[in-house]
Protein backbone atom coordinates (compact mmCIF):
# COMPACT_ATOMS: atom_id res chain seq x y z
CA UNK A 1 0.00 0.00 0.00
CA UNK A 2 1.60 3.27 -1.13
CA UNK A 3 0.73 6.10 1.27
CA UNK A 4 1.72 9.74 0.73
CA UNK A 5 3.79 11.06 3.64
CA UNK A 6 1.09 13.59 4.61
CA UNK A 7 -1.39 10.79 5.22
CA UNK A 8 -1.66 8.39 8.12
CA UNK A 9 -3.22 4.96 8.36
CA UNK A 10 -6.04 4.46 10.82
CA UNK A 11 -6.46 0.91 12.06
CA UNK A 12 -9.93 0.81 13.55
CA UNK A 13 -11.10 -1.62 16.21
CA UNK A 14 -13.99 -2.77 14.05
CA UNK A 15 -13.88 -5.86 11.86
CA UNK A 16 -15.09 -5.80 8.27
CA UNK A 17 -18.36 -7.44 9.36
CA UNK A 18 -18.96 -4.68 11.95
CA UNK A 19 -17.96 -6.43 15.18
CA UNK A 20 -15.99 -4.59 17.86
CA UNK A 21 -12.49 -6.05 18.15
CA UNK A 22 -11.49 -7.51 21.52
CA UNK A 23 -9.72 -7.23 23.91
CA UNK A 24 -10.76 -3.68 24.62
CA UNK A 25 -7.15 -2.55 25.16
CA UNK A 26 -5.85 -3.92 21.84
CA UNK A 27 -4.82 -0.45 20.59
CA UNK A 28 -2.69 0.28 23.65
CA UNK A 29 -1.12 -3.20 23.45
CA UNK A 30 -0.23 -2.83 19.77
CA UNK A 31 1.19 0.67 20.29
CA UNK A 32 3.11 -0.59 23.33
CA UNK A 33 4.76 -3.32 21.27
CA UNK A 34 5.76 -0.69 18.71
CA UNK A 35 7.02 1.84 21.30
CA UNK A 36 10.72 1.21 20.61
CA UNK A 37 10.34 2.17 16.95
CA UNK A 38 10.88 5.92 17.08
CA UNK A 39 13.10 8.66 15.65
CA UNK A 40 16.58 8.13 16.99
CA UNK A 41 15.62 4.69 18.34
CA UNK A 42 14.92 3.68 21.91
CA UNK A 43 17.38 4.67 24.60
CA UNK A 44 18.10 2.59 27.70
CA UNK A 45 17.31 5.42 30.12
CA UNK A 46 14.05 6.59 28.49
CA UNK A 47 10.65 6.08 30.04
CA UNK A 48 8.10 3.94 28.28
CA UNK A 49 6.08 6.05 25.89
CA UNK A 50 4.31 5.46 22.61
CA UNK A 51 6.16 5.92 19.36
CA UNK A 52 5.07 8.99 17.40
CA UNK A 53 4.69 6.60 14.45
CA UNK A 54 2.13 4.31 16.13
CA UNK A 55 -0.31 6.05 18.47
CA UNK A 56 -3.45 4.64 20.11
CA UNK A 57 -6.52 6.85 20.20
CA UNK A 58 -10.31 6.76 20.25
CA UNK A 59 -12.36 8.29 17.45
CA UNK A 60 -16.16 8.37 17.73
CA UNK A 61 -15.98 5.78 20.55
CA UNK A 62 -13.96 3.40 18.35
CA UNK A 63 -10.47 2.36 19.44
CA UNK A 64 -7.91 3.10 16.73
CA UNK A 65 -4.19 3.13 16.13
CA UNK A 66 -2.79 5.90 13.94
CA UNK A 67 0.21 4.62 11.99
CA UNK A 68 2.60 6.97 10.22
CA UNK A 69 4.27 5.91 6.96
CA UNK A 70 7.52 7.05 8.60
CA UNK A 71 7.43 3.72 10.44
CA UNK A 72 7.78 1.94 7.09
CA UNK A 73 10.69 4.21 6.15
CA UNK A 74 12.40 3.43 9.46
CA UNK A 75 11.78 -0.34 9.62
CA UNK A 76 9.83 -2.21 6.98
CA UNK A 77 9.50 -5.31 9.20
CA UNK A 78 7.83 -3.23 11.93
CA UNK A 79 5.48 -1.78 9.29
CA UNK A 80 4.68 -5.30 8.04
CA UNK A 81 3.99 -6.43 11.61
CA UNK A 82 1.39 -3.70 12.12
CA UNK A 83 -0.21 -4.25 8.69
CA UNK A 84 -0.31 -8.02 9.20
CA UNK A 85 -1.91 -7.52 12.62
CA UNK A 86 -4.70 -5.52 11.00
CA UNK A 87 -5.12 -8.03 8.16
CA UNK A 88 -4.96 -11.14 10.35
CA UNK A 89 -7.63 -9.72 12.67
CA UNK A 90 -9.84 -8.48 9.80
CA UNK A 91 -9.67 -4.89 11.08
CA UNK A 92 -10.82 -1.91 9.06
CA UNK A 93 -7.92 0.20 7.78
CA UNK A 94 -8.33 3.65 6.25
CA UNK A 95 -6.12 6.54 5.38
CA UNK A 96 -6.56 10.21 6.12
CA UNK A 97 -4.65 13.37 6.76
CA UNK A 98 -4.01 14.33 10.36
CA UNK A 99 -4.67 18.03 10.82
CA UNK A 100 -2.62 20.08 13.27
CA UNK A 101 -4.43 21.11 16.44
PyMOL commands that set and color helices and strands:
alter all, ss='L'
color gray80, all
select helices_A, chain A and resi 26-33+70-74+76-88
alter helices_A, ss='H'
color red, helices_A
select strands_A, chain A and resi 7-15+54-59+62-68+91-97
alter strands_A, ss='S'
color yellow, strands_A
deselect
rebuild
show_as cartoon
